[in-house]
Amino acid sequence: MQFRKALITGASSGIGEALAHLLADEGIDLILAGRDVERLEAVRRAVSDRVSAQCVVGDLIDSEDRARMVQCLQSELPDLVINNAGLGLYGEALSYSFPTLQKLVDLNVSAMMEVAVEAARALVTAGKTGVILNVSSAAAFQVFPSLCVYSATKAFVNQFSESLDAETRHQGVRVLVSCPGVVDTRFQERALGDSNVLHKAHIAMTPEKAAKAMWKQICHQKAFNAFGRRYKVLCFLSRHLSPRWFTMAFLRFFFLRKLPDRELVCSPDVSLNKSTQLEN
């Protein structure tokens, strides 16, 4: 499939930025979406010598910004949409407030789903073919302490993507899902507060390597792809062969012991009156 125009969410750094450069080398015009206007504009300038590129600045957690993204999908009709924006938090769930955890669901699930559905709807309505790639994670297949909310959101991405692909592929729109392992990006810094923890543990791949694997998947229209040798093996075992105790032992050895400790976040004080007290 020859692509005319691609939209990339989370395009201001990491995998999104690497994908922007890779697709520009392929001669594909770009719509770059993200929150950081300065970083986004820097990426646009860097690729504008090769292709036409424009920026859509906004936070996909915000419903109004998502609505503007949907309008962009409808008006520009990109035939390649890469749902790359995502949020992660390492550490036990009880070490974060609930509103913080809710942001993971809002971005990784709700925003991803709306962008994918509306991109597919726009293409099908216009009678055009295209590819939507949702970026998931190797964590999606695990019972994953210290990543329980994140891994659950990515499990949703997998199930949703493969199911939507079955619904739309006969109409010429493919929905693919890509499951990288740990990638050395700003994601790690935001999630951990230290960008070097996993890099020093030698378990992170470069954004450029991840982008190349995703582009290869897009070119072959492969519905599912897990990459990074350790994670590819772990995904295969989790899906087909191993009991959970084995994957948990694998995770503890290669991943969980690398993470810094976090403290419990206590619940805010709530005063219960007679009308709000629970009765046995």
C-alpha atoms as an extended CHARMM CRD file, in Angstrom:
* protein
*
       280  EXT
         1         1  MET       CA              0.0000000000        0.0000000000        0.0000000000  PROA      1               0.0000000000
         2         2  GLN       CA              1.2900000000        3.4450000000       -0.9290000000  PROA      2               0.0000000000
         3         3  PHE       CA              0.5470000000        6.0640000000        1.7190000000  PROA      3               0.0000000000
         4         4  ARG       CA             -0.2420000000        9.6820000000        0.9310000000  PROA      4               0.0000000000
         5         5  LYS       CA             -0.4630000000       11.2580000000        4.3750000000  PROA      5               0.0000000000
         6         6  ALA       CA              0.1920000000       10.0280000000        7.9350000000  PROA      6               0.0000000000
         7         7  LEU       CA             -0.9960000000       11.3190000000       11.2870000000  PROA      7               0.0000000000
         8         8  ILE       CA              1.1910000000       10.5010000000       14.2950000000  PROA      8               0.0000000000
         9         9  THR       CA              0.0700000000       11.1730000000       17.8700000000  PROA      9               0.0000000000
        10        10  GLY       CA              2.7790000000       11.6600000000       20.4880000000  PROA      10              0.0000000000
        11        11  ALA       CA              5.0320000000       12.9350000000       17.6900000000  PROA      11              0.0000000000
        12        12  SER       CA              7.1160000000       15.4040000000       19.6830000000  PROA      12              0.0000000000
        13        13  SER       CA              9.6910000000       12.8910000000       20.9560000000  PROA      13              0.0000000000
        14        14  GLY       CA             10.6500000000        9.2350000000       21.2550000000  PROA      14              0.0000000000
        15        15  ILE       CA              9.0240000000        6.7210000000       18.9260000000  PROA      15              0.0000000000
        16        16  GLY       CA              6.7270000000        9.3730000000       17.4430000000  PROA      16              0.0000000000
        17        17  GLU       CA              9.6470000000       11.5840000000       16.4540000000  PROA      17              0.0000000000
        18        18  ALA       CA             11.5650000000        8.6110000000       15.0430000000  PROA      18              0.0000000000
        19        19  LEU       CA              8.5050000000        7.6060000000       13.0180000000  PROA      19              0.0000000000
        20        20  ALA       CA              8.1790000000       11.1560000000       11.6780000000  PROA      20              0.0000000000
        21        21  HSD       CA             11.7140000000       11.0410000000       10.2890000000  PROA      21              0.0000000000
        22        22  LEU       CA             11.2780000000        7.5270000000        8.9020000000  PROA      22              0.0000000000
        23        23  LEU       CA              8.0030000000        8.3750000000        7.1350000000  PROA      23              0.0000000000
        24        24  ALA       CA              9.4750000000       11.6260000000        5.8090000000  PROA      24              0.0000000000
        25        25  ASP       CA             12.2710000000        9.5710000000        4.2400000000  PROA      25              0.0000000000
        26        26  GLU       CA              9.5180000000        7.5460000000        2.5540000000  PROA      26              0.0000000000
        27        27  GLY       CA              8.0060000000       10.7260000000        1.1000000000  PROA      27              0.0000000000
        28        28  ILE       CA              4.7970000000       10.5960000000        3.1770000000  PROA      28              0.0000000000
        29        29  ASP       CA              3.2900000000       13.9530000000        4.1850000000  PROA      29              0.0000000000
        30        30  LEU       CA              2.8050000000       14.3250000000        7.9240000000  PROA      30              0.0000000000
        31        31  ILE       CA              0.3670000000       15.5790000000       10.5290000000  PROA      31              0.0000000000
        32        32  LEU       CA              2.2340000000       15.7380000000       13.8300000000  PROA      32              0.0000000000
        33        33  ALA       CA              0.1250000000       15.7220000000       16.9970000000  PROA      33              0.0000000000
        34        34  GLY       CA              1.2870000000       16.3300000000       20.5580000000  PROA      34              0.0000000000
        35        35  ARG       CA              1.1580000000       18.5730000000       23.6200000000  PROA      35              0.0000000000
        36        36  ASP       CA              4.5790000000       20.2250000000       23.5190000000  PROA      36              0.0000000000
        37        37  VAL       CA              4.3520000000       22.9580000000       20.8890000000  PROA      37              0.0000000000
        38        38  GLU       CA              8.0730000000       23.7490000000       20.8860000000  PROA      38              0.0000000000
        39        39  ARG       CA              9.1920000000       20.1300000000       20.4810000000  PROA      39              0.0000000000
        40        40  LEU       CA              6.4750000000       19.4760000000       17.9230000000  PROA      40              0.0000000000
        41        41  GLU       CA              7.4980000000       22.4860000000       15.8610000000  PROA      41              0.0000000000
        42        42  ALA       CA             11.1370000000       21.3810000000       16.0230000000  PROA      42              0.0000000000
        43        43  VAL       CA             10.1750000000       17.9900000000       14.5640000000  PROA      43              0.0000000000
        44        44  ARG       CA              8.1030000000       19.7050000000       11.8540000000  PROA      44              0.0000000000
        45        45  ARG       CA             11.0380000000       21.8960000000       10.8410000000  PROA      45              0.0000000000
        46        46  ALA       CA             13.3680000000       18.8860000000       10.7990000000  PROA      46              0.0000000000
        47        47  VAL       CA             11.2020000000       16.9670000000        8.3010000000  PROA      47              0.0000000000
        48        48  SER       CA              9.8940000000       19.8910000000        6.2200000000  PROA      48              0.0000000000
        49        49  ASP       CA             12.8080000000       19.6920000000        3.7900000000  PROA      49              0.0000000000
        50        50  ARG       CA             11.5020000000       16.3040000000        2.6420000000  PROA      50              0.0000000000
        51        51  VAL       CA              7.7050000000       16.4270000000        2.9580000000  PROA      51              0.0000000000
        52        52  SER       CA              4.8090000000       18.7160000000        3.7680000000  PROA      52              0.0000000000
        53        53  ALA       CA              4.2190000000       18.6970000000        7.5230000000  PROA      53              0.0000000000
        54        54  GLN       CA              1.7410000000       20.3700000000        9.8600000000  PROA      54              0.0000000000
        55        55  CYS       CA              1.2250000000       20.3510000000       13.6180000000  PROA      55              0.0000000000
        56        56  VAL       CA             -1.8940000000       19.7140000000       15.6820000000  PROA      56              0.0000000000
        57        57  VAL       CA             -1.2000000000       20.8310000000       19.2490000000  PROA      57              0.0000000000
        58        58  GLY       CA             -3.3740000000       19.4980000000       22.0370000000  PROA      58              0.0000000000
        59        59  ASP       CA             -3.7530000000       17.1300000000       24.9800000000  PROA      59              0.0000000000
        60        60  LEU       CA             -5.6930000000       14.0090000000       24.0250000000  PROA      60              0.0000000000
        61        61  ILE       CA             -6.8940000000       13.6390000000       27.6120000000  PROA      61              0.0000000000
        62        62  ASP       CA             -8.9230000000       16.8140000000       27.0290000000  PROA      62              0.0000000000
        63        63  SER       CA            -12.2440000000       16.1700000000       25.2680000000  PROA      63              0.0000000000
        64        64  GLU       CA            -12.1580000000       19.4670000000       23.3450000000  PROA      64              0.0000000000
        65        65  ASP       CA             -8.6610000000       18.7660000000       22.0460000000  PROA      65              0.0000000000
        66        66  ARG       CA             -9.7990000000       15.2670000000       21.0220000000  PROA      66              0.0000000000
        67        67  ALA       CA            -12.7210000000       16.7970000000       19.1580000000  PROA      67              0.0000000000
        68        68  ARG       CA            -10.2850000000       18.9520000000       17.1890000000  PROA      68              0.0000000000
        69        69  MET       CA             -8.2830000000       15.8200000000       16.4050000000  PROA      69              0.0000000000
        70        70  VAL       CA            -11.4180000000       14.1220000000       15.0520000000  PROA      70              0.0000000000
        71        71  GLN       CA            -12.1060000000       17.1750000000       12.8710000000  PROA      71              0.0000000000
        72        72  CYS       CA             -8.5600000000       16.9120000000       11.5310000000  PROA      72              0.0000000000
        73        73  LEU       CA             -9.0650000000       13.2300000000       10.7060000000  PROA      73              0.0000000000
        74        74  GLN       CA            -12.2820000000       14.0300000000        8.8600000000  PROA      74              0.0000000000
        75        75  SER       CA            -10.8840000000       16.9550000000        6.8740000000  PROA      75              0.0000000000
        76        76  GLU       CA             -7.3790000000       15.6590000000        6.0940000000  PROA      76              0.0000000000
        77        77  LEU       CA             -8.2440000000       11.9410000000        5.6910000000  PROA      77              0.0000000000
        78        78  PRO       CA             -4.7750000000       10.5560000000        6.4770000000  PROA      78              0.0000000000
        79        79  ASP       CA             -4.4780000000        7.0220000000        5.1260000000  PROA      79              0.0000000000
        80        80  LEU       CA             -1.9660000000        6.0870000000        7.8230000000  PROA      80              0.0000000000
        81        81  VAL       CA             -2.7690000000        6.8580000000       11.4670000000  PROA      81              0.0000000000
        82        82  ILE       CA             -0.3120000000        5.9100000000       14.2030000000  PROA      82              0.0000000000
        83        83  ASN       CA             -1.8270000000        6.0240000000       17.6830000000  PROA      83              0.0000000000
        84        84  ASN       CA              1.4580000000        6.4450000000       19.5530000000  PROA      84              0.0000000000
        85        85  ALA       CA              0.5480000000        8.8010000000       22.4190000000  PROA      85              0.0000000000
        86        86  GLY       CA              0.5180000000        7.0270000000       25.7620000000  PROA      86              0.0000000000
        87        87  LEU       CA              1.1530000000        7.3910000000       29.4680000000  PROA      87              0.0000000000
        88        88  GLY       CA              2.6760000000        4.9930000000       31.9710000000  PROA      88              0.0000000000
        89        89  LEU       CA              3.4430000000        4.9630000000       35.6850000000  PROA      89              0.0000000000
        90        90  TYR       CA              5.8100000000        2.4720000000       37.2780000000  PROA      90              0.0000000000
        91        91  GLY       CA              5.1350000000        1.4980000000       40.8670000000  PROA      91              0.0000000000
        92        92  GLU       CA              2.3650000000        0.0070000000       42.9650000000  PROA      92              0.0000000000
        93        93  ALA       CA             -1.1050000000        1.3890000000       42.2440000000  PROA      93              0.0000000000
        94        94  LEU       CA             -1.5130000000        2.4800000000       45.8810000000  PROA      94              0.0000000000
        95        95  SER       CA              1.5020000000        4.7760000000       45.5280000000  PROA      95              0.0000000000
        96        96  TYR       CA             -0.5180000000        7.0120000000       43.1760000000  PROA      96              0.0000000000
        97        97  SER       CA             -3.7410000000        8.9470000000       43.6810000000  PROA      97              0.0000000000
        98        98  PHE       CA             -6.7780000000        7.7020000000       41.7850000000  PROA      98              0.0000000000
        99        99  PRO       CA             -7.0660000000       10.8270000000       39.5710000000  PROA      99              0.0000000000
       100       100  THR       CA             -3.4810000000       10.2070000000       38.4540000000  PROA      100             0.0000000000
       101       101  LEU       CA             -4.3060000000        6.6040000000       37.5670000000  PROA      101             0.0000000000
       102       102  GLN       CA             -7.4550000000        7.7370000000       35.7600000000  PROA      102             0.0000000000
       103       103  LYS       CA             -5.3120000000        9.7790000000       33.3520000000  PROA      103             0.0000000000
       104       104  LEU       CA             -3.7360000000        6.5290000000       32.1220000000  PROA      104             0.0000000000
       105       105  VAL       CA             -7.1640000000        5.1900000000       31.2380000000  PROA      105             0.0000000000
       106       106  ASP       CA             -8.2460000000        8.4740000000       29.6400000000  PROA      106             0.0000000000
       107       107  LEU       CA             -5.2210000000        8.5880000000       27.3220000000  PROA      107             0.0000000000
       108       108  ASN       CA             -4.3030000000        4.9350000000       26.7600000000  PROA      108             0.0000000000
       109       109  VAL       CA             -7.8760000000        3.7170000000       26.3410000000  PROA      109             0.0000000000
       110       110  SER       CA            -10.4220000000        6.4810000000       25.6600000000  PROA      110             0.0000000000
       111       111  ALA       CA             -8.2720000000        8.7210000000       23.4590000000  PROA      111             0.0000000000
       112       112  MET       CA             -6.7280000000        5.8020000000       21.5850000000  PROA      112             0.0000000000
       113       113  MET       CA            -10.1650000000        4.3170000000       20.9290000000  PROA      113             0.0000000000
       114       114  GLU       CA            -11.7220000000        7.5650000000       19.7220000000  PROA      114             0.0000000000
       115       115  VAL       CA             -8.8490000000        8.3580000000       17.3610000000  PROA      115             0.0000000000
       116       116  ALA       CA             -8.8690000000        4.8240000000       15.9380000000  PROA      116             0.0000000000
       117       117  VAL       CA            -12.6380000000        4.5910000000       15.5290000000  PROA      117             0.0000000000
       118       118  GLU       CA            -13.0030000000        8.0340000000       13.9700000000  PROA      118             0.0000000000
       119       119  ALA       CA            -10.0130000000        7.5210000000       11.6720000000  PROA      119             0.0000000000
       120       120  ALA       CA            -11.5410000000        4.2540000000       10.4470000000  PROA      120             0.0000000000
       121       121  ARG       CA            -14.9740000000        5.8460000000       10.1350000000  PROA      121             0.0000000000
       122       122  ALA       CA            -13.5960000000        8.7410000000        8.0810000000  PROA      122             0.0000000000
       123       123  LEU       CA            -11.7690000000        6.4070000000        5.6890000000  PROA      123             0.0000000000
       124       124  VAL       CA            -14.6780000000        3.9930000000        5.2420000000  PROA      124             0.0000000000
       125       125  THR       CA            -17.1510000000        6.8550000000        4.7180000000  PROA      125             0.0000000000
       126       126  ALA       CA            -14.8750000000        8.3570000000        2.0650000000  PROA      126             0.0000000000
       127       127  GLY       CA            -14.4250000000        4.9690000000        0.3920000000  PROA      127             0.0000000000
       128       128  LYS       CA            -10.6670000000        5.0330000000        0.9600000000  PROA      128             0.0000000000
       129       129  THR       CA             -8.2290000000        2.3780000000        2.1510000000  PROA      129             0.0000000000
       130       130  GLY       CA             -5.7530000000        2.8940000000        4.9670000000  PROA      130             0.0000000000
       131       131  VAL       CA             -3.9200000000        1.5610000000        8.0030000000  PROA      131             0.0000000000
       132       132  ILE       CA             -4.3040000000        2.4350000000       11.6840000000  PROA      132             0.0000000000
       133       133  LEU       CA             -1.4860000000        1.3050000000       13.9610000000  PROA      133             0.0000000000
       134       134  ASN       CA             -2.1730000000        1.3210000000       17.7020000000  PROA      134             0.0000000000
       135       135  VAL       CA              0.9630000000        1.2160000000       19.8330000000  PROA      135             0.0000000000
       136       136  SER       CA              0.4990000000       -1.1830000000       22.7370000000  PROA      136             0.0000000000
       137       137  SER       CA              3.1400000000       -2.8770000000       24.8830000000  PROA      137             0.0000000000
       138       138  ALA       CA              4.6160000000       -6.2480000000       25.7370000000  PROA      138             0.0000000000
       139       139  ALA       CA              3.2340000000       -5.5510000000       29.2280000000  PROA      139             0.0000000000
       140       140  ALA       CA             -0.2780000000       -6.1600000000       27.8720000000  PROA      140             0.0000000000
       141       141  PHE       CA              0.0550000000       -9.9440000000       28.2740000000  PROA      141             0.0000000000
       142       142  GLN       CA              1.2240000000      -10.0780000000       31.8780000000  PROA      142             0.0000000000
       143       143  VAL       CA             -0.1640000000      -10.0690000000       35.3540000000  PROA      143             0.0000000000
       144       144  PHE       CA              2.1230000000       -7.1540000000       36.0710000000  PROA      144             0.0000000000
       145       145  PRO       CA              2.6300000000       -5.7730000000       39.5960000000  PROA      145             0.0000000000
       146       146  SER       CA              4.1030000000       -2.2580000000       39.4930000000  PROA      146             0.0000000000
       147       147  LEU       CA              2.3840000000       -1.7310000000       36.1430000000  PROA      147             0.0000000000
       148       148  CYS       CA             -1.0960000000       -3.0400000000       36.8480000000  PROA      148             0.0000000000
       149       149  VAL       CA             -3.1260000000       -0.1270000000       35.4300000000  PROA      149             0.0000000000
       150       150  TYR       CA             -0.7930000000        0.4460000000       32.4870000000  PROA      150             0.0000000000
       151       151  SER       CA             -0.7060000000       -3.2290000000       31.5130000000  PROA      151             0.0000000000
       152       152  ALA       CA             -4.5170000000       -3.4050000000       31.7920000000  PROA      152             0.0000000000
       153       153  THR       CA             -4.9350000000       -0.4270000000       29.4580000000  PROA      153             0.0000000000
       154       154  LYS       CA             -2.5880000000       -2.0260000000       26.9380000000  PROA      154             0.0000000000
       155       155  ALA       CA             -4.4860000000       -5.3250000000       27.1470000000  PROA      155             0.0000000000
       156       156  PHE       CA             -7.5120000000       -3.2950000000       26.0930000000  PROA      156             0.0000000000
       157       157  VAL       CA             -5.5480000000       -1.8470000000       23.1610000000  PROA      157             0.0000000000
       158       158  ASN       CA             -4.7050000000       -5.3610000000       21.9550000000  PROA      158             0.0000000000
       159       159  GLN       CA             -8.2290000000       -6.7790000000       22.1910000000  PROA      159             0.0000000000
       160       160  PHE       CA             -9.8000000000       -3.6670000000       20.7180000000  PROA      160             0.0000000000
       161       161  SER       CA             -7.3470000000       -3.4350000000       17.8080000000  PROA      161             0.0000000000
       162       162  GLU       CA             -7.5840000000       -7.0550000000       16.7210000000  PROA      162             0.0000000000
       163       163  SER       CA            -11.3800000000       -6.9940000000       16.9890000000  PROA      163             0.0000000000
       164       164  LEU       CA            -11.7630000000       -3.6920000000       15.1040000000  PROA      164             0.0000000000
       165       165  ASP       CA             -9.4200000000       -5.0120000000       12.4110000000  PROA      165             0.0000000000
       166       166  ALA       CA            -11.7750000000       -7.9520000000       11.8880000000  PROA      166             0.0000000000
       167       167  GLU       CA            -14.6550000000       -5.5020000000       11.4870000000  PROA      167             0.0000000000
       168       168  THR       CA            -13.0200000000       -3.0990000000        9.0130000000  PROA      168             0.0000000000
       169       169  ARG       CA            -10.4820000000       -5.0610000000        6.9770000000  PROA      169             0.0000000000
       170       170  HSD       CA            -13.0710000000       -6.1520000000        4.3950000000  PROA      170             0.0000000000
       171       171  GLN       CA            -13.7070000000       -2.4280000000        3.8190000000  PROA      171             0.0000000000
       172       172  GLY       CA            -10.0430000000       -1.7800000000        3.1120000000  PROA      172             0.0000000000
       173       173  VAL       CA             -9.0470000000       -0.3700000000        6.5150000000  PROA      173             0.0000000000
       174       174  ARG       CA             -6.5560000000       -2.3740000000        8.5580000000  PROA      174             0.0000000000
       175       175  VAL       CA             -6.1430000000       -1.8730000000       12.3180000000  PROA      175             0.0000000000
       176       176  LEU       CA             -2.7860000000       -3.1670000000       13.5350000000  PROA      176             0.0000000000
       177       177  VAL       CA             -1.3460000000       -3.3970000000       17.0290000000  PROA      177             0.0000000000
       178       178  SER       CA              2.3370000000       -3.1490000000       17.8800000000  PROA      178             0.0000000000
       179       179  CYS       CA              3.7800000000       -4.3720000000       21.1910000000  PROA      179             0.0000000000
       180       180  PRO       CA              7.3290000000       -3.1500000000       21.8460000000  PROA      180             0.0000000000
       181       181  GLY       CA              9.2730000000       -3.8980000000       24.9830000000  PROA      181             0.0000000000
       182       182  VAL       CA             11.0110000000       -1.0940000000       26.8880000000  PROA      182             0.0000000000
       183       183  VAL       CA             12.0310000000        1.7740000000       24.5980000000  PROA      183             0.0000000000
       184       184  ASP       CA             14.5260000000        4.4540000000       25.6470000000  PROA      184             0.0000000000
       185       185  THR       CA             12.2600000000        7.5150000000       25.4570000000  PROA      185             0.0000000000
       186       186  ARG       CA             10.9190000000       10.3780000000       27.5980000000  PROA      186             0.0000000000
       187       187  PHE       CA              8.1300000000        7.9380000000       28.5290000000  PROA      187             0.0000000000
       188       188  GLN       CA             10.5690000000        6.2500000000       30.9210000000  PROA      188             0.0000000000
       189       189  GLU       CA             11.5450000000        9.5680000000       32.4900000000  PROA      189             0.0000000000
       190       190  ARG       CA              7.9130000000       10.5890000000       33.0640000000  PROA      190             0.0000000000
       191       191  ALA       CA              6.9110000000        7.1520000000       34.3560000000  PROA      191             0.0000000000
       192       192  LEU       CA              9.9200000000        6.5360000000       36.6070000000  PROA      192             0.0000000000
       193       193  GLY       CA             11.2460000000       10.0060000000       37.3420000000  PROA      193             0.0000000000
       194       194  ASP       CA             14.6420000000        8.6960000000       36.1550000000  PROA      194             0.0000000000
       195       195  SER       CA             15.3220000000        8.0700000000       32.4850000000  PROA      195             0.0000000000
       196       196  ASN       CA             18.4810000000        6.0640000000       33.1720000000  PROA      196             0.0000000000
       197       197  VAL       CA             17.1490000000        3.2380000000       35.3550000000  PROA      197             0.0000000000
       198       198  LEU       CA             16.1110000000        0.8920000000       32.5810000000  PROA      198             0.0000000000
       199       199  HSD       CA             18.7010000000        2.1480000000       30.0990000000  PROA      199             0.0000000000
       200       200  LYS       CA             21.4920000000        1.2280000000       32.5170000000  PROA      200             0.0000000000
       201       201  ALA       CA             19.8820000000       -2.1750000000       32.9660000000  PROA      201             0.0000000000
       202       202  HSD       CA             20.4100000000       -2.7580000000       29.2150000000  PROA      202             0.0000000000
       203       203  ILE       CA             16.7980000000       -3.6730000000       28.5580000000  PROA      203             0.0000000000
       204       204  ALA       CA             15.7360000000       -0.6440000000       26.4950000000  PROA      204             0.0000000000
       205       205  MET       CA             15.7710000000       -0.4370000000       22.6930000000  PROA      205             0.0000000000
       206       206  THR       CA             16.2120000000        2.8150000000       20.7680000000  PROA      206             0.0000000000
       207       207  PRO       CA             13.2040000000        4.7120000000       19.3680000000  PROA      207             0.0000000000
       208       208  GLU       CA             14.6880000000        4.3350000000       15.8890000000  PROA      208             0.0000000000
       209       209  LYS       CA             14.7460000000        0.5390000000       16.1970000000  PROA      209             0.0000000000
       210       210  ALA       CA             11.1590000000        0.5250000000       17.4220000000  PROA      210             0.0000000000
       211       211  ALA       CA             10.0770000000        2.8120000000       14.5640000000  PROA      211             0.0000000000
       212       212  LYS       CA             11.6940000000        0.5380000000       11.9690000000  PROA      212             0.0000000000
       213       213  ALA       CA              9.9230000000       -2.5170000000       13.4190000000  PROA      213             0.0000000000
       214       214  MET       CA              6.5860000000       -0.6820000000       13.2850000000  PROA      214             0.0000000000
       215       215  TRP       CA              7.1360000000        0.4710000000        9.7010000000  PROA      215             0.0000000000
       216       216  LYS       CA              7.9660000000       -3.0900000000        8.6630000000  PROA      216             0.0000000000
       217       217  GLN       CA              4.7460000000       -4.2310000000       10.3250000000  PROA      217             0.0000000000
       218       218  ILE       CA              2.7660000000       -1.5440000000        8.4960000000  PROA      218             0.0000000000
       219       219  CYS       CA              4.2880000000       -2.4920000000        5.1360000000  PROA      219             0.0000000000
       220       220  HSD       CA              3.3870000000       -6.1600000000        5.6630000000  PROA      220             0.0000000000
       221       221  GLN       CA              0.0180000000       -5.2600000000        7.2440000000  PROA      221             0.0000000000
       222       222  LYS       CA              0.7260000000       -7.6950000000       10.0610000000  PROA      222             0.0000000000
       223       223  ALA       CA             -2.1520000000       -7.5590000000       12.5380000000  PROA      223             0.0000000000
       224       224  PHE       CA              0.0040000000       -8.1460000000       15.6340000000  PROA      224             0.0000000000
       225       225  ASN       CA              3.6950000000       -7.6440000000       16.2790000000  PROA      225             0.0000000000
       226       226  ALA       CA              5.7260000000       -8.0160000000       19.4740000000  PROA      226             0.0000000000
       227       227  PHE       CA              9.3770000000       -7.0750000000       19.2440000000  PROA      227             0.0000000000
       228       228  GLY       CA             12.4720000000       -6.8680000000       21.3340000000  PROA      228             0.0000000000
       229       229  ARG       CA             13.9090000000      -10.3720000000       21.7810000000  PROA      229             0.0000000000
       230       230  ARG       CA             13.1660000000      -10.8050000000       25.4680000000  PROA      230             0.0000000000
       231       231  TYR       CA              9.6760000000       -9.4020000000       25.1300000000  PROA      231             0.0000000000
       232       232  LYS       CA              8.8520000000      -11.3420000000       21.9780000000  PROA      232             0.0000000000
       233       233  VAL       CA              9.7010000000      -14.5570000000       23.8370000000  PROA      233             0.0000000000
       234       234  LEU       CA              7.7340000000      -13.4460000000       26.8920000000  PROA      234             0.0000000000
       235       235  CYS       CA              4.6870000000      -12.5390000000       24.7870000000  PROA      235             0.0000000000
       236       236  PHE       CA              4.7700000000      -15.8980000000       23.0310000000  PROA      236             0.0000000000
       237       237  LEU       CA              5.0560000000      -17.7780000000       26.3230000000  PROA      237             0.0000000000
       238       238  SER       CA              2.2990000000      -15.7370000000       27.9280000000  PROA      238             0.0000000000
       239       239  ARG       CA             -0.0710000000      -16.2190000000       25.0100000000  PROA      239             0.0000000000
       240       240  HSD       CA              0.5360000000      -19.8810000000       24.3180000000  PROA      240             0.0000000000
       241       241  LEU       CA              2.6040000000      -21.8890000000       26.7750000000  PROA      241             0.0000000000
       242       242  SER       CA              3.6900000000      -20.7410000000       30.1950000000  PROA      242             0.0000000000
       243       243  PRO       CA              1.8420000000      -20.6900000000       33.5200000000  PROA      243             0.0000000000
       244       244  ARG       CA              1.6230000000      -17.3420000000       35.2540000000  PROA      244             0.0000000000
       245       245  TRP       CA              4.1780000000      -18.2410000000       37.9190000000  PROA      245             0.0000000000
       246       246  PHE       CA              6.8150000000      -18.5890000000       35.1970000000  PROA      246             0.0000000000
       247       247  THR       CA              6.0910000000      -15.2360000000       33.5770000000  PROA      247             0.0000000000
       248       248  MET       CA              6.0360000000      -13.5960000000       37.0290000000  PROA      248             0.0000000000
       249       249  ALA       CA              9.4840000000      -15.0580000000       37.7860000000  PROA      249             0.0000000000
       250       250  PHE       CA             10.7130000000      -13.8440000000       34.3960000000  PROA      250             0.0000000000
       251       251  LEU       CA              9.4050000000      -10.3370000000       35.1020000000  PROA      251             0.0000000000
       252       252  ARG       CA             10.9080000000      -10.1730000000       38.5740000000  PROA      252             0.0000000000
       253       253  PHE       CA             14.3560000000      -11.1400000000       37.3070000000  PROA      253             0.0000000000
       254       254  PHE       CA             14.4850000000       -8.9680000000       34.1880000000  PROA      254             0.0000000000
       255       255  PHE       CA             12.3280000000       -6.0040000000       35.1320000000  PROA      255             0.0000000000
       256       256  LEU       CA             10.7250000000       -5.5400000000       38.5400000000  PROA      256             0.0000000000
       257       257  ARG       CA             13.9410000000       -5.6450000000       40.5640000000  PROA      257             0.0000000000
       258       258  LYS       CA             15.2570000000       -2.7150000000       38.4840000000  PROA      258             0.0000000000
       259       259  LEU       CA             12.5170000000       -0.3560000000       39.6530000000  PROA      259             0.0000000000
       260       260  PRO       CA             12.9300000000        2.1400000000       42.5060000000  PROA      260             0.0000000000
       261       261  ASP       CA             10.7520000000        1.7810000000       45.6050000000  PROA      261             0.0000000000
       262       262  ARG       CA              7.7290000000        4.0390000000       46.0600000000  PROA      262             0.0000000000
       263       263  GLU       CA              5.6910000000        4.9690000000       49.1270000000  PROA      263             0.0000000000
       264       264  LEU       CA              1.9780000000        4.4850000000       49.6830000000  PROA      264             0.0000000000
       265       265  VAL       CA             -0.2430000000        7.4800000000       48.9070000000  PROA      265             0.0000000000
       266       266  CYS       CA             -2.8610000000        7.7780000000       51.6360000000  PROA      266             0.0000000000
       267       267  SER       CA             -6.4880000000        8.4570000000       50.7760000000  PROA      267             0.0000000000
       268       268  PRO       CA             -7.7980000000       11.9820000000       51.3960000000  PROA      268             0.0000000000
       269       269  ASP       CA             -9.7770000000       12.4190000000       54.6040000000  PROA      269             0.0000000000
       270       270  VAL       CA            -13.4960000000       11.8880000000       54.0790000000  PROA      270             0.0000000000
       271       271  SER       CA            -15.9930000000       12.8580000000       56.7570000000  PROA      271             0.0000000000
       272       272  LEU       CA            -19.0600000000       10.6260000000       56.6860000000  PROA      272             0.0000000000
       273       273  ASN       CA            -22.3630000000       11.9340000000       57.9920000000  PROA      273             0.0000000000
       274       274  LYS       CA            -25.4130000000        9.8230000000       58.7390000000  PROA      274             0.0000000000
       275       275  SER       CA            -26.6520000000        9.9890000000       55.1650000000  PROA      275             0.0000000000
       276       276  THR       CA            -23.3830000000        8.7260000000       53.6930000000  PROA      276             0.0000000000
       277       277  GLN       CA            -22.4170000000        6.0630000000       56.2150000000  PROA      277             0.0000000000
       278       278  LEU       CA            -22.4440000000        2.5010000000       54.9620000000  PROA      278             0.0000000000
       279       279  GLU       CA            -24.5540000000       -0.0470000000       56.7850000000  PROA      279             0.0000000000
       280       280  ASN       CA            -23.8430000000       -3.7720000000       57.0810000000  PROA      280             0.0000000000
